[in-house]
Structure formats: structure tokens, C-alpha cells
């Protein structure tokens, strides 16, 4: 709805009032050595940062069954 209001009527959405714990999220990412997106962590603990071709992704998913 907010998108339609902005695009069709030029009405900007209300200012957000939700908390954004950016520092906490960044600290957790650093602790887990997540330094980009996408970042996949499989059941066996294998961590793959960045893009993965479909065949490689399927290989990792099948290996963790």
C-alpha cells in the first residue's frame, strides 16, 4: 500500500519508528565471519559467501541431507 501511495499519489510514507540494531547485527556478522550477501551456511557447517551456480548449490544441498 505504501508503495502505491507514493508512486500513484505522491504521498510519502510516515517516518518509521522501529528499532534498527545495526551495531548488534554487524557484531554478530563479524563473529560468524559473514562479510557479504548472499552467505549460505549448510547443515554440515560449510559456509559459502557469494553467488553459487545452481548445480553447485544443489550439490551442497544434497550433501547435507
NORPE-V77413 format. One record per residue. N is the residue number from 1. SS is DSSP state (alpha for helix, beta for strand, coil for the rest). PHI is phi in radians with two decimals (NA if undefined). D_LAST is the distance of its C-alpha to the last C-alpha in whole Angstrom. Layout:
n-><N;N>
ss-><SS;SS>
phi-><PHI;PHI>
d_last-><D_LAST;D_LAST>
This chain:
n-><1;2;3;4;5;6;7;8;9;10;11;12;13;14;15;16;17;18;19;20;21;22;23;24;25;26;27;28;29;30;31;32;33;34;35;36;37;38;39;40;41;42;43;44;45;46;47;48;49;50;51;52;53;54;55;56;57;58;59;60;61;62;63;64;65>
ss-><coil;alpha;alpha;alpha;alpha;alpha;alpha;alpha;alpha;coil;coil;coil;coil;coil;coil;coil;coil;coil;coil;coil;coil;alpha;alpha;alpha;alpha;alpha;alpha;alpha;alpha;alpha;alpha;coil;coil;coil;coil;coil;coil;coil;beta;beta;beta;coil;coil;coil;coil;coil;beta;beta;beta;coil;coil;coil;coil;alpha;alpha;alpha;alpha;alpha;alpha;alpha;alpha;alpha;alpha;coil;coil>
phi-><NA;-1.05;-1.12;-1.07;-1.02;-1.21;-1.29;-1.59;-2.07;1.23;-1.64;-1.26;-1.22;-1.12;-1.11;-1.21;-2.15;-1.46;-1.33;-2.30;-1.39;-0.97;-1.08;-1.17;-1.13;-1.13;-1.13;-1.14;-1.05;-1.12;-1.06;-1.54;1.03;-1.69;-2.11;3.14;-2.27;-1.22;-2.48;-1.76;-2.14;-1.59;-0.98;-1.47;1.62;-1.09;-2.02;-2.16;-1.46;1.50;-1.15;-2.33;-1.00;-0.93;-1.11;-1.20;-1.06;-1.07;-1.05;-1.13;-1.13;-1.18;-1.21;-1.66;-1.41>
d_last-><40;41;40;43;45;45;45;47;50;50;49;47;44;45;45;41;42;38;37;35;34;34;34;32;29;30;30;27;26;28;27;23;24;23;26;26;24;21;19;15;14;10;8;9;13;13;16;17;20;22;21;18;19;17;16;15;13;11;10;9;7;5;6;4;0>
